[in-house]
Amino acid sequence: MKTLGVNDIAYTEVDSNFIFEGQQILYKNAIVITMEMKKSKIDLAPSDITNREIFRTYYELGVDVNKGAKLLRKFGFNVQAGPAIGGAVNYVLLARAAGLGEIGKHGLLINDKFGPSLRIAAIYTDIENLPINNKNTYSWISDFCQKCQLCVKACPGKAIYKTPLVFENNTQQHIDYNKCAVPFSNQHGCTICVKSCTFYKQDYYKLKEKFTING
């Protein structure tokens, strides 16, 4: 699938807590994919150019998961495409479970390649022998974000919680979606939280080395 422009692929079993209320998926395993939002476009946020880049990744990921699902069906596998926008599952939680990154203060997935400047989609399947890897090397990011808080200060809608809401099933909510929706709608998709993130602006491994040493 990387020939289609996808950046990362990983695999996990879908925790039922990740499925949105009132939604359902057909199969318990997930092939999780990510695609970079180009830095040259995100640097211009908020702008119409940035907004077009956001929806480019949504669109191309949607095309990719459908192509991937079609190919897998040809080989006799049962699959269900999960588009990048309007999906049945919380993709950030799903991607973290697949070992693709950690959730930042802004509620977005952060990884070593693109920071939070990426989008996520999935293909659900009943394939049993997927190379699932439950290890996550990104867990230190949570402690870093707790000290950083740059996205909290930069958010024009004051939508990012300083302390995430924790629910009975141990899932978390990092932003007030009603407050987030206002600048997102009025400012070309906003994306200030991505642009202001330390992991967007600086090298992941240098940050990790410095934080691990200094704590």
Secondary structure, DSSP 4 states (H G I P E B T S, - for coil): -GGGT--EEEEEEPPGGGBPTT---S-SEEEEEEEEPPHHHHTT-SSHHHHHHHHHHHHHHHHHHHHHHHHHHHTT--EEEE-SSS-SB-HHHHHHHTTS-EE-TTS-EEBTTTBT-EEEEEEEE--S--------TTTHHHHHHHHH-HHHHH-TT--EEEEEEE-TTS-EEEE-HHHHHHHHHHTTT--HHHHH-HHHHS-HHHHHHHHHHH-
